């Protein structure tokens, strides 16, 4: 089971989070987000040096919203990204073009009803993972949970990450959740002391309580 922590912004905090044993770290490159890594150029450079070092173990995920291929490629090379997570209106062909360049792709879908899952079929074979998040006015980051039972209607073959308002007290609910294509969880605001600042000890405790 993959544990991804997204919205990381500060090098010192990233070091602490990486030591909790998580598999993936997520960095947002969408400037309207309060967790955008690029808001502080000096800190962004410290983060870049940290996560591109050979000693850094978690996989690096870059989060983009309606960015061009050129923008994505430039950031991906600069930060040595392993995965590209797309949260906007990127088409299946757009995703496939990036996949052919050698990157693993995560496509996010906002879920409020079972009908929202129908769009995933167009992306089958063109991305490596789906990420199911809560539908809101923006591009994720609502901190709200959607109705996980809707995912019973997902019959695709592409594995997915479960996102949307996951909090430490939900460990028992996650233990009860089952789906053959469920590959991991995406953690963000529910584990923060401030936007972009994760609570490493809370993450460590959560992972000890949540084991599948």
C-alpha positions as CSV (number, residue, x, y, z in Angstrom):
1,X,0.0,0.0,0.0
2,X,1.5,3.3,-1.1
3,X,1.4,6.3,1.3
4,X,1.9,9.6,-0.5
5,X,2.2,12.9,1.4
6,X,1.4,15.8,-0.9
7,X,1.8,19.6,-0.6
8,X,5.3,19.6,0.9
9,X,7.1,22.9,0.8
10,X,9.9,23.1,3.3
11,X,13.2,21.2,3.2
12,X,13.5,20.6,6.9
13,X,9.9,19.3,7.1
14,X,10.4,17.1,4.1
15,X,13.4,15.5,5.8
16,X,11.3,14.7,8.8
17,X,8.4,13.4,6.8
18,X,10.7,11.2,4.6
19,X,12.0,9.5,7.8
20,X,8.5,8.2,8.6
21,X,8.7,5.6,5.9
22,X,6.3,7.0,3.4
23,X,6.8,5.9,-0.2
24,X,5.9,9.0,-2.2
25,X,6.4,12.8,-1.7
26,X,4.2,15.3,-3.6
27,X,5.2,18.8,-4.7
28,X,2.6,21.2,-6.1
29,X,3.6,23.4,-9.0
30,X,0.3,25.2,-9.4
31,X,0.8,28.8,-8.3
32,X,-2.7,29.5,-6.9
33,X,-2.3,26.8,-4.4
34,X,-1.2,27.9,-0.9
35,X,1.1,24.8,-0.9
36,X,2.8,25.7,-4.2
37,X,6.5,25.0,-3.8
38,X,7.5,27.9,-6.0
39,X,6.0,30.6,-3.7
40,X,9.4,30.9,-2.0
41,X,12.2,30.6,-4.6
42,X,14.9,30.3,-2.0
43,X,13.2,27.5,-0.1
44,X,12.3,25.9,-3.4
45,X,16.0,25.7,-4.3
46,X,16.7,24.1,-0.9
47,X,14.0,21.6,-1.5
48,X,15.3,20.9,-5.0
49,X,18.8,20.1,-3.7
50,X,17.4,17.9,-1.0
51,X,15.1,15.8,-3.1
52,X,17.4,15.4,-6.1
53,X,20.2,14.0,-3.9
54,X,20.9,10.3,-4.4
55,X,20.3,9.8,-0.6
56,X,16.6,10.9,-0.9
57,X,14.6,7.7,-0.9
58,X,10.8,8.5,-1.5
59,X,9.6,8.8,-5.0
60,X,9.0,12.4,-6.2
61,X,5.6,13.4,-7.5
62,X,5.0,16.7,-9.2
63,X,1.4,18.1,-9.2
64,X,0.3,20.2,-12.2
65,X,-2.9,21.9,-13.3
66,X,-3.4,22.6,-17.0
67,X,0.3,23.3,-17.5
68,X,1.9,22.9,-21.0
69,X,4.1,19.9,-21.8
70,X,7.1,22.2,-22.0
71,X,6.4,23.6,-18.5
72,X,6.0,20.1,-17.1
73,X,9.1,18.8,-18.7
74,X,11.2,21.6,-17.5
75,X,10.1,21.2,-13.9
76,X,10.3,17.4,-14.1
77,X,13.9,17.5,-15.2
78,X,14.9,20.2,-12.7
79,X,13.4,18.2,-9.7
80,X,14.0,14.7,-11.0
81,X,10.4,13.8,-10.8
82,X,9.4,10.2,-10.9
83,X,5.6,10.8,-11.4
84,X,3.6,13.5,-12.9
85,X,0.2,14.1,-11.3
86,X,-2.3,16.0,-13.4
87,X,-5.2,17.7,-11.7
88,X,-6.7,19.8,-14.5
89,X,-8.5,19.2,-17.8
90,X,-5.6,17.3,-19.4
91,X,-6.9,15.0,-22.2
92,X,-6.0,11.3,-22.6
93,X,-3.8,12.2,-25.6
94,X,-1.9,14.8,-23.5
95,X,-1.3,12.2,-20.8
96,X,-0.2,9.6,-23.2
97,X,2.3,12.0,-24.8
98,X,4.0,12.5,-21.4
99,X,3.9,8.8,-20.7
100,X,5.7,8.2,-24.0
101,X,8.5,10.5,-22.7
102,X,9.2,8.0,-20.0
103,X,7.2,9.4,-17.1
104,X,4.7,7.6,-14.9
105,X,1.4,9.4,-14.9
106,X,-1.3,10.0,-12.2
107,X,-4.6,11.5,-13.3
108,X,-6.8,13.0,-10.7
109,X,-10.6,12.9,-10.9
110,X,-13.0,14.8,-8.7
111,X,-15.7,12.6,-7.4
112,X,-19.2,13.5,-6.2
113,X,-21.4,11.0,-7.9
114,X,-21.0,7.6,-9.6
115,X,-21.2,9.3,-13.0
116,X,-17.9,11.1,-12.3
117,X,-16.2,7.7,-12.5
118,X,-17.3,7.2,-16.1
119,X,-14.6,9.6,-17.4
120,X,-11.8,7.3,-16.2
121,X,-12.5,4.9,-19.1
122,X,-11.0,7.3,-21.6
123,X,-7.7,7.3,-19.8
124,X,-7.2,3.5,-19.5
125,X,-3.7,2.6,-20.7
126,X,-2.7,6.2,-20.9
127,X,-1.9,6.8,-17.3
128,X,-0.4,4.6,-14.6
129,X,-2.7,5.5,-11.7
130,X,-5.8,7.4,-11.0
131,X,-6.3,9.6,-7.9
132,X,-9.9,10.0,-6.7
133,X,-10.4,13.3,-4.9
134,X,-13.4,15.2,-3.5
135,X,-15.2,17.4,-6.1
136,X,-15.0,21.1,-5.1
137,X,-14.8,24.6,-6.6
138,X,-11.1,24.4,-7.2
139,X,-8.6,21.6,-8.2
140,X,-8.6,19.6,-5.0
141,X,-7.4,20.6,-1.6
142,X,-10.9,21.0,-0.1
143,X,-10.0,18.9,3.0
144,X,-13.4,17.2,2.6
145,X,-14.1,13.5,2.3
146,X,-16.3,12.1,-0.5
147,X,-18.5,9.0,-0.2
148,X,-16.0,6.2,-0.7
149,X,-18.9,3.7,-1.4
150,X,-19.2,5.3,-4.8
151,X,-16.0,3.6,-5.8
152,X,-17.8,0.3,-5.9
153,X,-18.9,1.4,-9.3
154,X,-15.3,1.7,-10.5
155,X,-14.7,-1.4,-12.6
156,X,-11.5,-0.3,-14.4
157,X,-8.1,-2.0,-14.4
158,X,-6.0,1.1,-13.6
159,X,-5.0,1.2,-9.9
160,X,-6.0,4.2,-7.9
161,X,-5.0,6.3,-4.9
162,X,-7.7,7.4,-2.4
163,X,-7.6,11.1,-1.6
164,X,-9.9,13.8,-0.2
165,X,-9.8,14.9,3.4
166,X,-8.1,11.8,4.8
167,X,-7.3,12.4,8.5
168,X,-5.5,10.5,11.3
169,X,-8.8,9.5,12.9
170,X,-9.9,7.7,9.7
171,X,-7.4,4.8,10.1
172,X,-10.2,2.4,11.1
173,X,-12.4,3.5,8.2
174,X,-9.5,2.8,5.8
175,X,-9.0,-0.6,7.3
176,X,-12.6,-1.4,6.4
177,X,-12.4,-0.1,2.9
178,X,-11.7,-2.6,0.1
179,X,-11.4,-2.5,-3.6
180,X,-9.3,-4.7,-5.9
181,X,-7.6,-1.7,-7.6
182,X,-6.9,0.3,-4.5
183,X,-3.2,1.0,-4.5
184,X,-2.6,3.7,-1.9
185,X,-3.6,6.8,0.0
186,X,-2.9,10.5,-0.6
187,X,-2.4,12.6,2.6
188,X,-2.3,16.4,2.8
189,X,-4.2,19.0,4.9
190,X,-5.4,16.5,7.5
191,X,-1.8,16.0,8.7
192,X,-0.8,19.7,8.8
193,X,0.0,22.2,11.5
194,X,0.0,25.0,8.8
195,X,-0.5,24.9,5.0
196,X,2.4,22.9,3.6
197,X,3.8,21.9,7.1
198,X,3.2,18.3,7.9
199,X,3.2,16.7,11.3
200,X,5.8,14.0,11.1
201,X,5.0,12.2,14.3
202,X,1.3,12.2,13.4
203,X,2.2,10.6,10.1
204,X,4.3,8.0,11.8
205,X,1.6,7.1,14.3
206,X,-1.0,6.9,11.5
207,X,1.1,4.5,9.5
208,X,1.5,2.3,12.5
209,X,-2.3,2.2,13.0
210,X,-3.0,1.8,9.3
211,X,-1.4,-1.3,7.9
212,X,-2.7,-3.3,5.0
